[in-house]
Amino acid sequence: MATLTRVQSIRERVDETLKTHRNEIVALLTRIEGKGKGILQHHHIIAEFEAISEEIRNKLAGGAFSEVLRSTQQLFCLHGLLLLCAQGLVSGSTSG
């Protein structure tokens, strides 16, 4: 008989990726912040990800953080803060 296992949420997976690849993620985000641009569009974010070394890119490529980057539509860089704006689809029913 098959047993059901719980699937990790995206938050749990991102937390796990942050724990294992903290330095690589910090290097990428520092690179983005160093550009000093206020708003980066999706193609700019992907270009920055592709511009990092292949070794770092391969470490992050399979993790949840790369999923977050791929779904990020805009990134705002404000005084040392980076805000990622992702767009998703929420399904469900509404009553009213």
Sequence and secondary structure as in RCSB ss.txt:
>XXXX:A:sequence
MATLTRVQSIRERVDETLKTHRNEIVALLTRIEGKGKGILQHHHIIAEFEAISEEIRNKLAGGAFSEVLRSTQQL
FCLHGLLLLCAQGLVSGSTSG
>XXXX:A:secstr
         HHHHHHHHHHHSHHHHHHHHHHHHHT  SEEEHHHHHHHHHHS HHHHHHHHTSHHHHHHHHEEEE
EEETTEEEEEE          
